[in-house]
């Protein structure tokens, strides 16, 4: 039974007790479950309080409505930042990344049921779970560079560990992936038809208490509902060879040149879409995203999140430019869809600009994100490509 709620803040996340576990449900369906500060704080407290509860062996994460979570509530962040110092926004992301880290190191199995839209901040809530279940309704993307930011929420960790250079492709182009493609590349662990989700949730809730924390038993139950046939019939791997040849290049300019070279001989829509996306995104943010992904391959989750927080803080602070504010203006507020990026071209973004966004910030109102290592053997990324 869902817990009762008494005010708007509490109703943003609801819980439902089930045998051996608990469902945590994002509950802003009219906003596509976008993350604002109140939702993040409530979810963080809720998960912290249940981590050591002996009666709860596993947690199911899901969203109410047609989205799992469409990302961060950009309007809320802009309002928060414009109401005071830029560091107000940095504190928002500090809290959000702390939640992402808790999810990525949680001491109990997390089962994310991603039925619908999952973008940006929604990826931070779901991609760190041990089990990531997608459906025919799932649409995934990390479109941050197109609105003046960088792929964050730990994406420099989970994208950098995808096969080949697929992570660079996802981060730089903001490509939309469906549920089957997510399983194929390793971002999801299981594909289940949406009509079977209720039965799956019921089966999980019927587990014996002794099995509820057993990841092998959980996997067996999910596998009973997973559809491997659909995964095998659709093949996203065919583009991986070209992706590796292009996105392995050292610079964004070289990546773009390689894509344009392939476009001459191959009339494939995804190549033209990738070129268009890179050219239309913030030049600075595209270069920052590439550096984050490349360096994230050798870093632990806590280090990836700390570096993402540093870069986003520089964007909030306008250290190099105001693209973090210009993107939402053009795409979400005025909706003219004509952002005036500064610098306006990739070749105008030099190494010093990129370096500044990775340098320490000297400001009394700002503190770096410090996360302490929390060993967790259960949340293991699965790759299929």
Residue pairs with C-beta under 8 A, 6 or more apart in sequence:
1 16
1 17
2 14
2 15
2 16
2 25
3 14
3 15
3 16
3 17
5 11
5 14
8 38
9 38
9 42
10 42
11 27
12 26
12 27
12 28
12 36
12 38
12 39
12 42
13 24
13 25
13 26
13 27
13 39
13 42
13 43
13 46
14 24
14 25
14 27
14 64
15 22
15 23
15 24
15 25
15 46
16 22
16 23
16 25
17 23
18 60
18 201
18 204
18 205
19 205
19 206
19 207
19 209
19 212
20 56
20 57
20 58
20 205
20 207
20 208
20 209
20 211
20 212
21 56
21 57
21 58
21 59
21 60
21 204
21 205
21 207
21 212
22 50
22 56
22 59
22 60
23 59
23 60
23 61
23 62
23 201
24 43
24 46
24 47
24 59
24 60
24 61
24 62
25 62
25 63
25 64
26 33
26 39
26 43
26 61
26 62
26 63
26 64
26 68
26 69
26 125
27 33
27 64
28 34
28 36
28 39
28 64
29 63
29 64
29 65
29 66
29 67
30 65
31 70
31 73
32 65
32 66
32 67
32 69
32 70
32 117
33 63
33 64
33 65
33 67
33 68
33 69
33 70
33 122
34 69
34 70
34 71
34 72
34 73
34 121
35 69
35 71
35 72
35 73
35 96
35 121
35 122
35 125
36 73
36 76
37 76
37 80
37 92
37 95
40 92
40 95
40 96
40 99
41 95
43 99
43 125
44 95
44 98
44 99
44 102
47 59
47 99
47 102
47 103
47 106
48 102
50 56
50 59
50 108
51 102
51 106
51 107
51 108
52 107
56 108
57 108
57 109
57 209
57 212
57 213
58 108
58 109
58 110
58 111
58 204
58 212
58 213
58 218
59 106
59 108
59 109
59 110
59 111
60 111
60 112
60 113
60 201
60 204
61 110
61 111
61 112
61 113
61 125
61 126
61 129
62 68
62 112
62 113
62 115
63 69
63 115
63 116
63 122
65 116
66 116
66 117
66 137
67 116
67 117
67 118
67 122
68 112
68 113
68 114
68 115
68 116
68 117
68 118
68 122
68 125
68 126
68 138
69 117
69 118
69 119
69 121
69 122
69 125
69 126
70 117
70 118
70 119
70 120
70 122
71 119
71 120
71 121
71 122
72 96
72 120
72 121
74 147
74 328
74 332
75 328
75 332
75 333
76 92
77 89
77 92
78 325
78 328
80 88
80 89
80 92
81 88
81 89
81 316
85 365
86 313
86 316
86 317
86 318
87 313
87 316
87 363
87 365
87 366
89 316
90 309
90 312
90 313
90 316
90 317
90 366
93 152
93 309
93 312
93 313
94 309
94 367
94 369
96 121
96 124
96 153
97 124
97 152
97 153
97 154
97 305
97 308
97 309
97 369
97 371
98 369
98 371
99 124
99 125
100 124
100 125
100 128
100 153
100 154
100 305
101 154
101 301
101 302
101 305
101 371
101 374
103 110
103 124
103 125
103 128
103 129
104 128
104 154
104 157
104 301
104 376
104 379
105 301
105 374
105 375
105 376
105 379
106 376
106 378
106 379
107 374
107 376
107 378
108 213
108 378
109 130
109 131
109 213
109 215
109 218
109 378
110 128
110 129
110 130
110 131
110 379
111 129
111 130
111 131
111 133
111 204
111 218
111 222
112 125
112 126
112 127
112 129
112 131
112 132
112 133
113 133
113 197
113 201
114 122
114 126
114 132
114 133
114 134
114 135
114 138
114 140
114 179
114 188
115 134
115 135
115 137
115 138
115 194
115 197
116 135
116 137
116 138
116 139
117 138
117 139
118 126
118 138
118 139
118 140
119 139
119 140
119 141
119 142
119 143
120 141
120 142
120 143
120 144
120 151
120 152
120 153
121 153
123 140
123 142
123 153
123 155
123 158
124 152
124 153
124 154
124 155
125 153
126 132
127 153
127 154
127 155
127 158
127 187
128 154
128 158
128 301
128 379
129 379
130 189
130 215
130 378
130 379
130 380
131 189
131 190
131 218
131 219
131 222
132 182
132 187
132 188
132 189
132 190
133 188
133 189
133 190
133 191
133 192
133 197
133 200
133 222
134 140
134 179
134 180
134 182
134 183
134 188
134 190
134 191
134 192
135 179
135 191
135 192
135 193
135 194
135 197
136 178
136 179
136 193
136 194
137 179
137 194
138 178
138 179
138 182
138 188
139 176
139 177
139 178
140 176
140 177
140 178
140 182
140 187
141 174
141 175
141 176
141 177
142 151
142 155
142 159
142 170
142 171
142 174
143 174
144 150
144 151
144 152
144 174
144 285
144 289
145 151
145 171
145 172
145 174
145 281
145 282
145 285
145 286
145 289
146 174
146 277
146 280
146 281
146 282
146 327
146 331
147 327
147 328
147 331
147 332
147 339
148 282
148 285
148 315
148 323
148 324
148 325
148 326
148 327
148 328
148 339
148 341
149 282
149 285
149 312
149 315
149 324
149 327
150 285
150 288
150 289
150 292
150 308
150 311
150 312
150 315
151 159
151 170
151 171
151 289
151 292
151 293
152 308
152 309
152 311
152 312
153 305
153 308
154 301
154 304
154 305
154 308
155 171
155 292
155 293
155 308
156 292
156 293
156 295
156 296
156 299
156 304
156 307
156 308
157 296
157 299
157 300
157 301
157 304
157 305
158 187
158 381
159 166
159 167
159 168
159 170
159 171
159 293
159 296
160 167
160 293
160 294
160 296
160 297
160 304
161 167
161 186
161 297
161 381
161 383
162 170
162 185
162 186
162 187
162 383
162 385
163 185
163 186
163 240
163 383
163 385
164 240
164 243
164 244
164 248
164 385
165 243
165 244
165 246
165 247
165 248
166 185
166 240
166 243
166 247
166 385
167 293
168 247
168 248
168 255
168 290
168 293
168 294
169 175
169 243
169 247
169 274
170 177
171 289
171 290
171 292
171 293
172 247
172 252
172 255
172 274
172 277
172 278
172 281
172 286
172 289
172 290
173 273
173 274
173 277
173 278
174 277
174 281
175 270
175 273
175 274
175 277
177 185
177 187
177 236
179 188
179 191
180 191
180 230
180 231
180 234
180 236
181 234
181 236
182 188
183 189
183 190
183 191
183 231
183 384
184 231
184 234
184 235
184 236
184 237
184 384
184 385
185 236
185 383
185 384
185 385
186 381
186 382
186 383
186 384
186 385
189 222
189 382
190 222
190 223
190 225
190 226
191 226
191 227
191 228
191 230
191 231
192 200
192 222
192 225
192 226
192 227
193 227
196 225
199 225
200 221
200 222
200 225
203 221
203 224
203 225
204 218
204 221
204 222
207 217
207 218
207 221
211 217
211 218
212 218
215 378
231 384
237 385
239 268
239 270
240 385
242 262
242 266
242 271
245 258
245 262
246 255
246 258
246 259
246 262
247 255
249 255
249 257
249 258
251 290
252 278
252 286
252 287
252 290
252 346
253 346
253 347
255 278
255 290
256 275
256 278
256 279
256 346
259 271
259 274
259 275
259 278
260 275
262 271
263 271
263 272
263 275
278 286
282 323
282 327
282 339
282 341
283 341
283 343
283 344
283 345
283 346
283 348
283 349
284 320
284 321
284 323
284 341
284 343
284 349
284 353
284 354
284 357
285 315
285 323
286 346
287 346
287 349
287 353
287 354
288 311
288 354
288 357
291 354
291 358
292 304
292 307
292 308
292 311
295 307
296 304
296 307
299 307
300 373
302 371
302 372
302 373
305 369
305 371
306 368
306 369
306 370
306 371
307 358
309 368
309 369
310 357
310 358
310 360
310 361
310 368
310 369
311 357
311 358
312 324
313 361
313 366
314 320
314 356
314 357
314 358
314 359
314 361
315 323
315 324
315 357
316 324
317 361
317 363
317 366
318 324
318 325
319 356
319 357
320 353
320 356
320 357
321 341
321 342
321 343
322 342
323 339
323 341
323 342
326 339
326 340
326 341
326 342
327 339
329 339
330 336
330 337
330 338
330 339
330 340
331 337
331 339
343 349
343 353
360 368
361 368
